[in-house]
Amino acid sequence: MASQIFFIGYMGAGKSSTAKRLGDHTGHAIADLDAMISKRMGMSISRIFETLGEQRFRDMEGVVLAEVAGNPAFPIVACGGGLPCSPENWKLMQSHGFVIWLDPAFEILFTRLQGDGSRPLLKAGSEMKDEEAIRSHHALRSACYQACDERFEGTVDTSALERWSDQLHSH
C-alpha cells in the first residue's frame, strides 16, 4: 500500500500551497487535483462549473483521485474542497494514506476569499455571496471533513512540515 498525505479543507485553507511546501521540503512530487482536472479538461475550474456543471466536475474529481490514490508517483495530494463529501473519495484517501484537514479560522478563510472571483461556489450570479452564506457553506463542508486523521488549525510552519515528512516516511 502506498503511503500518501491528502490535504483537505475549505476553499482558501492553503491545501495547494501547503502540499507544494511539503513537496519542496521532502523532495517528493505532489498531485494538485484541481490543477490536474483543469489541465485534463482544458479549462479553469470556474469555466468547468459554468459550462459543464458541478456534477461533471465532481465526476472528474473522483476519476482523477482514483488515478492518484495509491500511486507512488504522488505521495502528496492537494484535494479540492468538496472532494471529501463523497464517501467513495473518503474510502480511497483513507485506504491509501493519511488525511490532514487544514482548518484555519473562518475569519482567515473569509479574508483570503474576498474578491476571489475564480471560485464558482462563492458566487451568486456575478456577485460574491455574503459572509453568512459562505459561513453556512463552510459549516456544511466542515461536517464532511470530520473523519480526517489530523485536524490542523494553526499556521503551517517548519515543525508541521517535519511532522508530516515523518508521517510520509513512517510507512
DRENTORGU-597103 format. One line per field, with one value per residue: x, y, z of N, C-alpha, C in turn; residue number from 1. Coordinates in steps of 0.05 Angstrom, whole numbers, plus 5000, padded with zeros to 4 digits. Example, Ala and Ser with C-alpha at 12.3 -4.5 7.8 and 13.67 -1.06 7.14 Angstrom:
n_x = 5264 5257
n_y = 4886 4955
n_z = 5156 5142
ca_x = 5246 5273
ca_y = 4910 4979
ca_z = 5156 5143
c_x = 5264 5258
c_y = 4934 5001
c_z = 5156 5157
roba = 1 2
***
This chain:
n_x = 5017 5011 5040 5010 4998 4941 4915 4861 4806 4771 4756 4810 4839 4891 4910 4935 4981 5006 5015 5051 5093 5106 5122 5167 5198 5208 5224 5191 5143 5081 5010 4963 4899 4857 4887 4904 4855 4837 4877 4869 4817 4822 4808 4793 4775 4730 4708 4696 4654 4617 4606 4600 4579 4571 4566 4590 4642 4651 4648 4693 4732 4730 4748 4801 4822 4819 4858 4904 4905 4940 4980 5047 5078 5058 5062 5043 4983 4939 4875 4810 4761 4709 4716 4721 4669 4646 4631 4658 4705 4728 4739 4779 4820 4830 4845 4893 4928 4944 4901 4897 4865 4865 4850 4841 4819 4752 4749 4799 4798 4754 4774 4816 4787 4755 4736 4756 4745 4750 4727 4675 4634 4629 4601 4542 4506 4535 4558 4594 4579 4548 4576 4548 4524 4570 4593 4555 4560 4612 4606 4575 4612 4653 4631 4638 4691 4705 4722 4777 4847 4881 4869 4888 4897 4930 4984 5020 5082 5154 5159 5110 5114 5159 5137 5097 5129 5156 5113 5101 5147 5144 5115
n_y = 4976 5043 5100 5159 5230 5266 5329 5364 5409 5472 5520 5563 5547 5533 5486 5472 5505 5487 5434 5440 5465 5423 5385 5411 5412 5358 5337 5307 5290 5325 5320 5361 5362 5396 5427 5386 5368 5414 5419 5371 5378 5423 5474 5527 5515 5545 5555 5503 5491 5530 5516 5459 5443 5430 5376 5346 5363 5342 5287 5281 5295 5251 5211 5228 5228 5172 5155 5177 5163 5117 5115 5113 5153 5201 5222 5264 5298 5348 5363 5380 5425 5403 5349 5311 5303 5261 5194 5152 5176 5187 5134 5119 5156 5145 5092 5094 5128 5184 5231 5299 5353 5418 5472 5532 5590 5613 5668 5680 5650 5674 5726 5714 5695 5737 5775 5739 5718 5670 5625 5586 5567 5607 5647 5685 5689 5742 5764 5763 5717 5732 5740 5709 5668 5643 5626 5589 5551 5536 5511 5466 5439 5430 5391 5348 5338 5315 5262 5259 5244 5278 5342 5405 5467 5510 5554 5535 5513 5501 5459 5432 5415 5382 5342 5321 5303 5262 5229 5213 5183 5143 5100
n_z = 5000 4983 5014 5028 5035 5043 5033 5057 5061 5069 5016 5003 5047 5043 5019 4968 4969 5016 5004 4963 4992 5027 4990 4968 5014 5025 4977 4948 4896 4881 4876 4852 4853 4832 4795 4761 4740 4714 4675 4646 4628 4599 4613 4661 4731 4746 4696 4680 4716 4699 4645 4643 4691 4762 4776 4735 4742 4794 4782 4749 4786 4821 4786 4775 4827 4837 4802 4824 4879 4917 4880 4875 4853 4869 4927 4957 4962 4941 4953 4925 4955 4959 4951 4995 5010 4986 4999 4971 4955 5005 5023 4986 4998 5053 5051 5027 5052 5095 5121 5124 5152 5136 5173 5181 5220 5209 5197 5177 5130 5104 5095 5060 5017 4999 4945 4909 4850 4823 4844 4837 4872 4908 4887 4872 4821 4787 4830 4892 4943 5007 5073 5111 5079 5059 5107 5123 5082 5091 5141 5126 5093 5130 5162 5129 5133 5181 5191 5186 5193 5219 5245 5229 5255 5259 5239 5183 5195 5199 5236 5231 5178 5183 5217 5183 5142 5168 5176 5124 5114 5151 5135
ca_x = 5000 5027 5035 5006 4985 4920 4907 4834 4797 4754 4769 4827 4852 4920 4916 4955 5007 5018 5025 5076 5114 5115 5137 5194 5212 5215 5234 5171 5123 5054 4988 4943 4876 4844 4904 4903 4829 4837 4893 4856 4792 4830 4795 4794 4754 4706 4697 4683 4629 4600 4599 4593 4564 4586 4566 4611 4668 4654 4654 4721 4747 4731 4765 4829 4830 4823 4884 4925 4906 4955 5001 5072 5089 5046 5059 5029 4960 4922 4847 4790 4746 4686 4722 4716 4640 4638 4641 4677 4731 4739 4750 4804 4840 4837 4858 4920 4945 4938 4885 4901 4846 4875 4826 4845 4795 4735 4755 4822 4788 4737 4792 4830 4768 4741 4744 4767 4724 4756 4715 4647 4615 4626 4586 4513 4506 4562 4567 4604 4560 4554 4591 4530 4522 4596 4596 4537 4572 4636 4597 4568 4636 4668 4619 4649 4720 4708 4735 4805 4867 4892 4858 4909 4884 4950 4999 5038 5110 5173 5153 5088 5126 5176 5120 5084 5150 5160 5089 5106 5169 5139 5100
ca_y = 5000 5068 5119 5186 5250 5281 5354 5371 5434 5491 5538 5583 5536 5530 5459 5472 5517 5470 5410 5449 5469 5397 5373 5425 5405 5330 5329 5289 5302 5329 5320 5381 5351 5416 5433 5363 5368 5437 5413 5350 5388 5445 5499 5532 5502 5561 5550 5476 5495 5546 5503 5431 5440 5419 5346 5337 5368 5322 5262 5282 5295 5223 5196 5236 5217 5143 5151 5186 5148 5092 5118 5122 5177 5224 5218 5287 5305 5371 5357 5402 5428 5386 5321 5293 5300 5236 5170 5137 5190 5182 5107 5119 5171 5132 5066 5098 5147 5199 5254 5323 5375 5445 5485 5558 5603 5623 5696 5679 5640 5695 5747 5703 5690 5761 5785 5717 5711 5645 5603 5587 5563 5631 5667 5684 5704 5754 5776 5746 5711 5746 5725 5689 5646 5629 5613 5566 5531 5526 5492 5441 5426 5422 5366 5327 5334 5305 5235 5262 5232 5301 5368 5425 5493 5531 5564 5514 5521 5480 5436 5417 5402 5359 5320 5308 5289 5237 5213 5202 5164 5122 5077
ca_z = 5000 4982 5036 5017 5051 5028 5046 5052 5075 5054 4997 5016 5071 5038 5011 4946 4978 5036 4990 4949 5012 5037 4968 4967 5039 5024 4951 4936 4877 4891 4857 4858 4837 4816 4772 4742 4727 4696 4652 4631 4615 4581 4622 4690 4747 4744 4669 4680 4730 4682 4620 4646 4715 4785 4777 4716 4756 4816 4769 4740 4811 4830 4767 4779 4853 4834 4788 4841 4905 4915 4860 4890 4840 4881 4956 4970 4946 4949 4944 4924 4979 4960 4946 5018 5015 4974 5013 4955 4957 5032 5023 4971 5013 5078 5046 5015 5065 5119 5113 5141 5148 5142 5183 5194 5230 5187 5191 5159 5104 5091 5085 5036 4995 4990 4919 4892 4831 4810 4858 4828 4893 4925 4871 4868 4795 4782 4855 4913 4964 5031 5094 5123 5060 5058 5133 5122 5064 5106 5162 5113 5084 5154 5170 5111 5139 5208 5193 5179 5212 5234 5240 5235 5257 5262 5216 5175 5199 5195 5253 5218 5154 5192 5227 5161 5128 5183 5171 5097 5115 5171 5123
c_x = 5018 5020 5033 4995 4966 4913 4879 4828 4781 4770 4786 4842 4882 4929 4938 4981 5021 5029 5051 5099 5124 5131 5165 5211 5223 5228 5215 5153 5096 5034 4968 4919 4862 4860 4904 4877 4828 4853 4880 4832 4798 4816 4797 4772 4728 4692 4683 4656 4608 4589 4588 4577 4581 4587 4587 4639 4672 4660 4683 4740 4751 4749 4794 4839 4836 4850 4907 4928 4920 4978 5026 5085 5079 5041 5044 5007 4944 4895 4831 4773 4722 4691 4716 4686 4629 4649 4661 4705 4744 4752 4777 4826 4849 4850 4886 4937 4933 4924 4887 4881 4859 4851 4832 4818 4779 4742 4780 4814 4772 4754 4807 4812 4755 4753 4756 4745 4728 4742 4684 4627 4613 4610 4556 4509 4534 4573 4577 4582 4568 4566 4573 4527 4548 4600 4579 4549 4597 4628 4589 4592 4652 4657 4631 4678 4726 4723 4765 4823 4879 4877 4879 4897 4904 4961 5019 5067 5128 5168 5130 5098 5143 5158 5107 5105 5155 5136 5092 5126 5164 5124 5117
c_y = 5025 5086 5147 5204 5265 5305 5360 5397 5451 5507 5559 5573 5533 5502 5457 5483 5500 5445 5417 5452 5442 5382 5385 5415 5376 5321 5310 5305 5306 5326 5341 5374 5372 5424 5411 5362 5391 5431 5392 5360 5412 5471 5502 5518 5518 5558 5523 5478 5509 5531 5474 5425 5426 5389 5335 5341 5347 5294 5260 5281 5267 5206 5202 5226 5187 5137 5157 5170 5121 5093 5129 5146 5202 5220 5240 5296 5328 5366 5382 5402 5410 5356 5303 5289 5275 5212 5154 5150 5186 5154 5106 5133 5155 5104 5069 5117 5160 5225 5276 5344 5401 5462 5512 5570 5614 5651 5698 5670 5662 5718 5738 5701 5715 5771 5764 5707 5684 5621 5603 5583 5586 5653 5663 5702 5715 5766 5755 5741 5726 5728 5703 5664 5630 5614 5588 5544 5519 5506 5465 5425 5415 5395 5343 5320 5320 5279 5236 5249 5254 5326 5389 5453 5516 5541 5542 5525 5497 5456 5419 5402 5378 5336 5306 5293 5262 5218 5199 5179 5141 5098 5062
c_z = 5000 5005 5024 5039 5034 5045 5037 5067 5057 5034 5013 5041 5068 5029 4990 4955 4998 5023 4976 4969 5022 5015 4965 4991 5037 4998 4936 4916 4891 4868 4867 4841 4821 4791 4751 4726 4706 4671 4634 4615 4597 4588 4652 4705 4744 4717 4667 4694 4713 4659 4624 4671 4737 4784 4758 4729 4778 4805 4761 4765 4821 4812 4772 4806 4851 4820 4807 4867 4901 4895 4874 4877 4853 4911 4970 4951 4958 4936 4942 4949 4982 4958 4970 5024 5001 4990 4998 4956 4984 5033 5009 4987 5038 5074 5035 5030 5089 5110 5133 5133 5156 5149 5197 5203 5206 5179 5173 5131 5089 5080 5060 5012 4984 4964 4900 4874 4817 4823 4854 4851 4912 4911 4872 4844 4791 4808 4874 4934 4990 5052 5106 5105 5059 5085 5134 5105 5077 5127 5149 5104 5108 5164 5154 5119 5165 5211 5187 5200 5229 5225 5249 5233 5257 5236 5209 5177 5195 5212 5242 5194 5162 5202 5203 5143 5141 5178 5144 5099 5134 5160 5104
roba = 1 2 3 4 5 6 7 8 9 10 11 12 13 14 15 16 17 18 19 20 21 22 23 24 25 26 27 28 29 30 31 32 33 34 35 36 37 38 39 40 41 42 43 44 45 46 47 48 49 50 51 52 53 54 55 56 57 58 59 60 61 62 63 64 65 66 67 68 69 70 71 72 73 74 75 76 77 78 79 80 81 82 83 84 85 86 87 88 89 90 91 92 93 94 95 96 97 98 99 100 101 102 103 104 105 106 107 108 109 110 111 112 113 114 115 116 117 118 119 120 121 122 123 124 125 126 127 128 129 130 131 132 133 134 135 136 137 138 139 140 141 142 143 144 145 146 147 148 149 150 151 152 153 154 155 156 157 158 159 160 161 162 163 164 165 166 167 168 169 170 171
***
